Every structure is written in structure tokens, then in C-alpha cells.
Amino acid sequence: MVLGAIFLYATLGASAALIGWLVVRYDLYEREPIGLLGIATGLGAAAMFGVGQLQLAVIRACHGAGERLGNVELALLAGTSEELAKLAVVALAAVWFRRAFNEPIDGLIYGSFAGLGAAVEESIAVLSDAMPLAVLPAQEPVRLAGHLVMGGIGGFGVGFAAVGARRAILGAAACLVGAMALHTLWDIVAFGAADAYRAAGRTHPWHTAAAIALMLGGMVVYRSMVTMGGRTFERMNGGG
């Protein structure tokens, strides 16, 4: 059992490291120090733990008042609180790491690692409840990538605000709302799939189709933001 747990969490760590490495490759100009990215990841995990406790408190309070939260309400609670927590990490990075936080794309980079930390914390919580397991479930790398993408989208606008771009505050708000919407929709699908599996032992085809569509859509937006951030940096530095 001990060896199985070691292998399980080592696989989770390796998956997170691989996904993080893929993100670092997008930082083409002034790459962020690995140590600062590690701090952002740790802060993301801590923020996720705190938000999880807040969510439990809200759910218990609602149940104590005789109200049961449905999937939409639970998804909204998770989507808003978790993306706000990731954004808070990006905002802290912009203040604490001011000398390094100097490119439009930095909001996306730090938001991605905050999201990665949040995903690792959530995965550990889920896997610890599902023990004993020796093989990493397929949904866990998806969880890592999903939180990373949503964190990057939500934090993207902070990079423009940090470099004094025009209408950056409005853009940052739009990025946050977009990340919240994507997260909420993702959770609605996930909660619905879980209910269907508990009721009938299987999910419906639309659950898979919707999850794939949301993930691909998020990745397209994320990649577009990477391109936009790079082009903006080049214009700021006389490259086009």
C-alpha cells in the first residue's frame, strides 16, 4: 500500500511538472524565475485549500437553513470562489515580484501556475478519499490542465494592468469573468456526469462531448492569449 501511494503521488507530481514545463515554453522573452513560479504554485495550493474550507462552510450553512444547493449553485460557488482565489495569487505576484512581473504575458504565466497548484491540492484531496489507489486516474491530468488553463485565462489581464496598458482593468475583469464562466460550465457538466453515473452506472454521450468542447474552447482561448501577449510585448519593445 505504501509503495502504491508513493507511485500514485509521484505520478501526480510528474504530470504536474510536465504540464508546468509546457507552460514555461510559452514564456519566450524574459522567462520567470523557477523559484517564483514555485511560490505561485504553492500559493495556489494554499488558496485552494482555504477556498475549499469556505465552500464547505457555505454548504453546511445552507443545509443548516434547510436549503439544498443544486449542481448549478455548487458550480457557481466553485467557479467564482476558486477563480477569485487564483486571481488573488496573480495580484500578489504582481506586487511581490514586481521586478520580474514586467510583461503582458506574465499574468497568464503566474495564473497558470496558481491554477496548477490549486489542481494539485484538489487532486490530493480527491485521491486521499479514494485510497487505496496505485494508478493515477485519467481524470487527474485533465484536472491539472483544466485548472491551469482557467487560472491562466483569469490572470491574463493582470499582466496588461501591470505594464500600464490602456483599458487594462476592463480587460482584466473580462478575463476573470471568462474564467469563472468556463469553470462553472465545466463543473455543471462534471456534477451532472457524476449524478448520472451514480444513478445508472454510466454517463451520457453529451457529458463527454460537452467536456471536450469546453476544454478545447478553453485551450483555444488560452493559446490566443499567449499569442496576444507575445505580440504586445514585441510592440512595446519596438519589434512591430
Protein Blocks (a to p, Z undefined) as FASTA:
>chain_A
ZZmmmmmmmmmmmmmmmmmmmmmmmmmmlgcdfklmmmmmmmmmmmmmmmmmmmmmmmmm
mmmnopacdfklmmmmmmmmmmmmmmmmmmmmmmmmmmmmmcfklmmmmmmmmmmmmmmm
mmmmmmmmmpccfbdcfklmmmmmmmmmmmmmmmmmmmmmmnopahklmmmmmmmmmmmm
mmmmmmmmmmmmmmmmmmnopacfklmmmmmmmmmmmmmmmmmmmmmmmmmmmmmnopZZ
